[in-house]
Amino acid sequence: MASNERLFESKLVSLAGKSDKKAVLRFYKNNHVSARFKGLDSTYIVKENNQIIASVIVSQITINNTQCLLHGLVVESNYRKQGLAKLLLKTCKVNHRPLVLFAAKDLASFYQQQGFNLIPPVQVEDALTPELLPRYLKYKAKQSSLSVFLS
């Protein structure tokens, strides 16, 4: 672990409650991210001085869906490169299996270091559940460099 990551060893990741919903949405808006709640969601946050500084959403699209979609991983710009994204991903992996995320190819190395497997494009259809495949194809049409990762 890099020395700058030790700063956040004591930071607590908490599961956002209903009372945090407006603050979470405001956090995403302030960070220019159009994250939305997609289904049965768990939102994990890290706060400093009662302000959200990092967040991620894990959505179970349907009750019977066996894969959860990880999205909206955002760290406030002043707190980046300090291990918060890794801390949030670790929390998500402990609490949700299997996880799926869609990310740009240039993030492949980061997600692979966190234990996610890059799914080759020819295997994406077989790797995703029927609930997640249409969502991926919709996002891929807007961002051609999108890749699929599984934990």
C-alpha positions as CSV (number, residue, x, y, z in Angstrom):
1,M,0.0,0.0,0.0
2,A,1.4,3.4,-0.9
3,S,2.0,5.8,2.0
4,N,-0.7,8.2,0.7
5,E,-3.2,5.4,1.0
6,R,-2.6,5.1,4.7
7,L,-4.5,8.3,5.2
8,F,-7.8,6.5,4.6
9,E,-7.2,3.3,6.4
10,S,-9.3,4.7,9.2
11,K,-11.9,6.1,7.0
12,L,-15.2,4.3,7.2
13,V,-17.2,3.3,4.2
14,S,-20.8,3.4,5.1
15,L,-24.0,2.3,3.4
16,A,-26.0,5.3,2.6
17,G,-29.5,5.4,4.0
18,K,-32.6,7.0,2.6
19,S,-31.7,10.2,4.5
20,D,-28.5,10.4,2.4
21,K,-30.2,10.2,-1.0
22,K,-30.3,13.9,-1.7
23,A,-26.7,14.4,-0.5
24,V,-25.6,11.5,-2.7
25,L,-27.3,12.9,-5.8
26,R,-25.9,16.3,-5.1
27,F,-22.4,14.8,-4.8
28,Y,-22.7,13.2,-8.2
29,K,-24.1,16.4,-9.7
30,N,-21.3,18.5,-8.2
31,N,-18.8,16.0,-9.7
32,H,-20.5,16.2,-13.2
33,V,-21.7,12.6,-13.1
34,S,-25.2,11.6,-14.1
35,A,-25.4,8.6,-11.8
36,R,-28.9,7.4,-11.1
37,F,-30.4,4.7,-8.9
38,K,-31.3,1.8,-11.2
39,G,-33.1,-0.8,-9.2
40,L,-32.4,-2.4,-5.8
41,D,-29.4,-0.2,-5.0
42,S,-26.8,-0.1,-2.3
43,T,-24.8,3.1,-2.2
44,Y,-21.5,3.2,-0.4
45,I,-20.1,6.5,0.7
46,V,-17.1,7.9,2.4
47,K,-17.4,11.2,4.3
48,E,-15.1,13.7,5.8
49,N,-16.4,16.5,8.0
50,N,-19.9,15.3,7.3
51,Q,-19.4,15.8,3.5
52,I,-19.4,12.9,1.0
53,I,-16.0,12.7,-0.6
54,A,-16.4,9.4,-2.5
55,S,-19.3,7.2,-3.5
56,V,-20.2,4.1,-5.5
57,I,-23.6,2.5,-6.4
58,V,-24.2,-1.2,-6.7
59,S,-27.5,-2.0,-8.4
60,Q,-29.3,-5.3,-8.5
61,I,-31.4,-4.7,-11.6
62,T,-34.1,-7.2,-10.7
63,I,-34.8,-9.3,-7.6
64,N,-33.7,-12.5,-9.4
65,N,-30.7,-11.0,-11.2
66,T,-27.6,-12.9,-10.3
67,Q,-25.2,-10.1,-11.3
68,C,-25.0,-6.7,-9.6
69,L,-24.0,-3.6,-11.7
70,L,-21.3,-1.5,-10.1
71,H,-21.5,2.1,-11.3
72,G,-21.0,5.7,-10.3
73,L,-17.6,5.2,-8.7
74,V,-16.5,8.8,-8.0
75,V,-13.9,10.3,-5.7
76,E,-13.9,14.1,-5.1
77,S,-11.0,15.5,-7.1
78,N,-9.1,16.8,-3.9
79,Y,-9.1,13.2,-2.5
80,R,-8.0,11.2,-5.6
81,K,-4.9,9.0,-5.6
82,Q,-5.3,8.3,-1.9
83,G,-6.9,4.8,-2.1
84,L,-10.6,5.7,-1.7
85,A,-11.6,4.1,-5.0
86,K,-9.8,0.9,-3.9
87,L,-11.5,1.0,-0.5
88,L,-14.9,1.4,-2.1
89,L,-14.3,-1.5,-4.6
90,K,-13.1,-3.7,-1.8
91,T,-16.3,-3.0,0.2
92,C,-18.5,-3.7,-2.8
93,K,-16.7,-7.0,-3.5
94,V,-17.1,-8.2,0.0
95,N,-20.9,-7.4,0.0
96,H,-21.9,-8.2,-3.6
97,R,-21.0,-11.1,-5.8
98,P,-20.7,-11.3,-8.7
99,L,-20.1,-7.7,-9.7
100,V,-20.2,-6.3,-13.2
101,L,-19.0,-3.0,-14.3
102,F,-18.7,-1.2,-17.6
103,A,-15.6,1.1,-18.0
104,A,-13.4,2.6,-20.6
105,K,-10.6,0.4,-21.8
106,D,-8.0,2.9,-20.4
107,L,-9.2,1.9,-16.9
108,A,-8.6,-1.8,-17.5
109,S,-5.3,-1.9,-15.6
110,F,-6.8,-0.3,-12.5
111,Y,-9.8,-2.6,-12.4
112,Q,-7.7,-5.7,-13.0
113,Q,-5.4,-4.7,-10.1
114,Q,-8.5,-4.7,-8.0
115,G,-9.4,-8.2,-8.9
116,F,-11.8,-7.6,-11.8
117,N,-11.5,-9.7,-15.0
118,L,-11.7,-8.0,-18.4
119,I,-14.2,-9.9,-20.5
120,P,-13.1,-10.2,-24.2
121,P,-15.6,-8.5,-26.5
122,V,-16.5,-11.9,-28.1
123,Q,-17.5,-13.3,-24.7
124,V,-19.6,-10.3,-23.5
125,E,-22.9,-11.7,-24.7
126,D,-22.4,-15.0,-22.8
127,A,-20.9,-13.3,-19.7
128,L,-23.8,-10.9,-19.0
129,T,-27.3,-11.7,-17.8
130,P,-30.3,-10.9,-20.0
131,E,-31.0,-8.0,-17.7
132,L,-27.6,-6.4,-18.1
133,L,-26.8,-7.1,-21.8
134,P,-29.2,-4.6,-23.2
135,R,-28.0,-2.0,-20.8
136,Y,-24.4,-2.6,-21.9
137,L,-25.3,-2.5,-25.6
138,K,-27.0,0.9,-25.0
139,Y,-24.0,2.3,-23.2
140,K,-21.6,0.8,-25.8
141,A,-23.5,2.6,-28.6
142,K,-22.7,5.9,-26.9
143,Q,-19.1,5.1,-25.8
144,S,-17.4,2.6,-28.2
145,S,-14.4,2.1,-25.9
146,L,-16.5,0.6,-23.2
147,S,-15.3,-2.7,-21.7
148,V,-17.0,-5.2,-19.4
149,F,-15.3,-6.3,-16.1
150,L,-16.5,-9.1,-13.7
151,S,-15.4,-9.8,-10.2
